[in-house]
């Protein structure tokens, strides 16, 4: 019994001491340093890139005029419809000219009366002049005859001017075109009373076409002195590609859409390009030197874009703010914040922390 009790006590002591010994060994074991996190990266090399901005617009005539009568009246005839091709000098509409014909006859009668009064005043002045010279009439009588002559001459001039005006008004009841073109809109029908200056038809030159776009404020991020060139493509026929030059950009935004109207003149559009067709316009220009990175390289810092830069001397990373020019399908264009030679992490950015050591899995060249 005594032997068994001594052996049991020794075993119990050994069991109690063993965990304490193992715990002491575990505490004394040195910690292994954390392995550098492998990351993919790219070396910054700013280069100009094609400006990929594009917009959807439509084909419109460059030269388009609203034709109207210069006098009011009832529309008797309209000789054209939408799509009618007209030549310079063609008559396209007529007003009821009866009132203007009556005015013309009245003006002609006034001219005849003024002519008769002028002849009479001329004779009276001539007679009074001779009597005054011979001393048979007082000068007051001659002065009265001369005043009547001057009044008759003024009345004659006024009557002739009125006759010319009424003759012109009668001519204005016929509406003619001033240049070759095609009718694009109709705004009055026969039998309708139209006012002077009210649009009757709209005419456009068919060979001069514009591509018109509504562009947002972001399109003005890069200031350019010269108007850019565009590549314009028909949406219905992608194989129809045309060159165009922007000739006009509205200085004021549309109050509803808050976009700016831009007009680009097409260079030699083919015959199948018709007014109203939808087109896509793409800039033909290169940007200033920029940095193009994968979208995965971008990080958010205080609600602002940033990237992780690798310090080649210490192999640690730090967060650096950047300015984004634009976002594309799978990449981002940076126009400020990076310099040539910077090493930017392009994968695994969400797992990094400030000052963390990394290992460039691609040697810093990026792929």
Secondary structure, DSSP 4 states (H G I P E B T S, - for coil): -HHHHHHHHHHHHHHHHHHHHHHHHHHHSPPPPPPPEEEEEEE---B--B---EEEEEEEESSEEEEE-SS-EEEEEE---TT-EE-TT-EEEEE--HHHHHHHHHHHHHHHHHHHHHHHHHHHHHHHHHHHHHTSS-HHHHHHHHHHHHHHHHHHHHHHHHHHHHHHHHHTTEEE-SS-EEEEEE---TT-EE-TT-EEEEEE-TT-EEEEEEE-GGGGSS--SSPPEEEEEESS-TT-EEEEEEEEE-SS--TTT--EEEEEEEES--TT--TT-EEEEEE--BPSSBEEEEGGG-EEETTEEEEEEEETTTTEEEEEE-EEEEE-SSEEEEEES--TT-EEEEE-GGG--TT-BEEETTTT---
